[in-house]
Amino acid sequence: MAEQENGASVSSVFLAFIAGAAAGAGLALLLAPKAGDEVRQQIKELAEDALDRTKEYARTMQDKAREVLEKGKEAISCCKDSGSIPDGDKPAV
């Protein structure tokens, strides 16, 4: 249980870091002395890169969640099959 709470905390911190980095990079570009077209292009590229990284991170988290769910289902099935859990205490599946 503690690992799941830490995992959620780490993902929240990571997403906050990515959002802060993107906002900081955008502000730096806006405040830098460059032509408007060049700044807009850089902002577009940074936004696309941040979106790609966020999507990849979300896919990774989904894969890990599926893996944990499968392991949990297997553990419950194994316990039910072996009879190590009393009938009254078996979780509903």
Protein Blocks (a to p, Z undefined) as FASTA:
>chain_A
ZZmmmmmmmmmmmmmmmmmmmmmmmmmmmmpccdfklmmmmmmmmmmmmmmmmmmmmmmm
mmmmmmmmmmmmmmmmmmmmnopacfklpccZZ
